[in-house]
């Protein structure tokens, strides 16, 4: 929990990212963005994730382990 940060953002808004960044910066929180990635919501998404992780399991060790348990 970040002191002074209250979640009052409407998460259905197309501006949710901008709102979140603005509010975090307003209270002095340093933020960084990672490269965009995809959601894993469907069996097809899971297959794609398995393929990505198989290319270099060392980059996502915990994910690779969890996928191995499935």
ZAVEX-773843 format. One record per residue (C-alpha): x, y, z; residue in three letters. Coordinates in steps of 0.05 Angstrom, whole numbers, padded with zeros to 5 digits, always signed. Layout:
N
XYZala/...
***
This chain:
70
+00000+00000+00000unk/+00026+00069-00018unk/+00012+00121+00036unk/-00031+00177+00008unk/-00054+00137-00053unk/-00127+00122-00055unk/-00157+00082-00112unk/-00214+00124-00138unk/-00202+00111-00212unk/-00257+00086-00257unk/-00226+00023-00285unk/-00272+00020-00345unk/-00245+00085-00371unk/-00198+00088-00431unk/-00159+00138-00389unk/-00145+00091-00331unk/-00070+00087-00346unk/-00063+00162-00352unk/-00104+00173-00289unk/-00063+00123-00250unk/+00003+00153-00272unk/-00021+00223-00257unk/-00044+00206-00187unk/+00019+00167-00170unk/+00064+00223-00194unk/+00021+00274-00155unk/+00040+00240-00090unk/+00113+00231-00110unk/+00113+00158-00131unk/+00163+00142-00185unk/+00131+00099-00239unk/+00158+00059-00297unk/+00121+00024-00353unk/+00139-00045-00380unk/+00132-00062-00453unk/+00060-00082-00472unk/+00043-00155-00466unk/-00019-00196-00477unk/-00072-00223-00430unk/-00078-00297-00418unk/-00153-00307-00417unk/-00167-00365-00465unk/-00138-00433-00480unk/-00107-00403-00543unk/-00074-00349-00501unk/-00046-00402-00455unk/-00017-00440-00515unk/+00016-00376-00538unk/+00045-00364-00469unk/+00072-00435-00467unk/+00107-00423-00534unk/+00137-00357-00510unk/+00162-00387-00445unk/+00190-00448-00481unk/+00235-00402-00522unk/+00274-00381-00460unk/+00247-00409-00394unk/+00302-00373-00355unk/+00267-00306-00369unk/+00204-00329-00334unk/+00225-00383-00285unk/+00163-00380-00240unk/+00116-00378-00300unk/+00153-00437-00331unk/+00147-00476-00266unk/+00073-00462-00260unk/+00061-00481-00332unk/+00098-00546-00318unk/+00050-00561-00262unk/-00011-00555-00307unk/
***
